[in-house]
Amino acid sequence: MKKLFPCLALIIVGCGTPKVWYQPGKTALDAQRDLAASKAEAIRISNPFAAFNGWAWLGQSIDRDEYVKQAMAARGYKPTPRDTVPDGPNYPKP
């Protein structure tokens, strides 16, 4: 029982406020568009035929979710607690 409590505490803490992709000055619609563009890029790059478009240097498959996270960060978005963002429920989740 003593070992179970810390595990439960971590689970409860980890299930805190949901996060959304947020960047000050951008609307929820902007965030949704940028997320869709990031996902499309991840699909295009992970496609084996993408090598014909100059992506031969990758040489291996990529983790699409990780690529999307990096692309959104490169666009200036950060995972932010939804309740701290104006109009938070309309922003996409990371």
C-alpha positions as CSV (number, residue, x, y, z in Angstrom):
1,M,0.0,0.0,0.0
2,K,2.9,2.4,0.8
3,K,4.3,1.9,-2.7
4,L,0.9,2.4,-4.3
5,F,0.2,5.9,-2.9
6,P,3.1,7.7,-4.7
7,C,2.0,6.1,-8.0
8,L,-1.5,7.3,-7.5
9,A,-0.3,10.7,-6.6
10,L,1.7,10.9,-9.8
11,I,-1.3,9.8,-11.9
12,I,-3.6,12.4,-10.3
13,V,-1.0,15.2,-10.7
14,G,-0.4,14.1,-14.3
15,C,-4.1,14.3,-15.1
16,G,-4.3,18.0,-14.2
17,T,-5.6,20.8,-16.4
18,P,-5.7,19.8,-20.1
19,K,-3.2,21.7,-22.3
20,V,-3.7,23.5,-25.6
21,W,-1.3,24.9,-28.2
22,Y,-1.2,28.6,-27.4
23,Q,0.7,31.6,-28.7
24,P,-0.1,35.2,-27.5
25,G,-1.6,37.2,-30.4
26,K,-2.8,34.2,-32.3
27,T,-6.5,33.1,-32.3
28,A,-7.8,29.6,-31.8
29,L,-8.4,29.4,-35.5
30,D,-4.8,30.3,-36.2
31,A,-3.7,27.6,-33.9
32,Q,-6.0,25.0,-35.6
33,R,-4.6,26.0,-39.0
34,D,-1.0,25.8,-37.9
35,L,-1.6,22.4,-36.3
36,A,-3.2,21.1,-39.4
37,A,-0.3,22.4,-41.5
38,S,2.2,20.7,-39.1
39,K,0.4,17.4,-39.3
40,A,0.3,17.6,-43.1
41,E,4.1,18.3,-43.1
42,A,4.7,15.3,-40.9
43,I,2.7,13.1,-43.2
44,R,4.5,14.4,-46.3
45,I,7.9,14.0,-44.8
46,S,7.3,10.5,-43.4
47,N,6.0,9.4,-46.8
48,P,8.6,7.2,-48.6
49,F,8.0,9.1,-51.8
50,A,9.0,12.3,-50.1
51,A,12.6,11.5,-50.9
52,F,11.9,12.7,-54.4
53,N,11.1,16.1,-53.0
54,G,14.5,16.7,-51.4
55,W,14.0,14.8,-48.2
56,A,16.4,11.9,-48.9
57,W,18.7,13.0,-46.1
58,L,16.1,11.7,-43.6
59,G,16.8,8.1,-44.6
60,Q,14.5,6.7,-42.0
61,S,10.9,7.1,-40.8
62,I,10.1,9.8,-38.3
63,D,7.9,9.9,-35.3
64,R,5.0,12.0,-36.6
65,D,3.8,13.2,-33.2
66,E,7.2,14.3,-32.2
67,Y,7.6,16.2,-35.5
68,V,4.2,17.9,-35.0
69,K,5.3,19.0,-31.5
70,Q,8.6,20.4,-32.8
71,A,6.9,22.1,-35.8
72,M,4.4,23.8,-33.4
73,A,7.2,24.9,-31.1
74,A,9.0,26.3,-34.1
75,R,5.9,28.3,-35.0
76,G,6.0,29.8,-31.5
77,Y,3.3,27.8,-29.8
78,K,3.6,26.3,-26.3
79,P,1.5,23.7,-24.5
80,T,-0.4,25.9,-22.1
81,P,-3.0,25.0,-19.5
82,R,-6.4,25.5,-21.1
83,D,-7.9,27.4,-18.2
84,T,-5.2,30.1,-18.4
85,V,-5.9,30.8,-22.1
86,P,-8.7,33.1,-23.2
87,D,-11.2,31.1,-25.2
88,G,-9.2,28.0,-24.1
89,P,-11.7,25.2,-25.1
90,N,-11.4,26.2,-28.8
91,Y,-7.6,25.8,-29.0
92,P,-6.3,22.4,-30.3
93,K,-4.8,20.0,-27.8
94,P,-1.1,19.0,-28.1
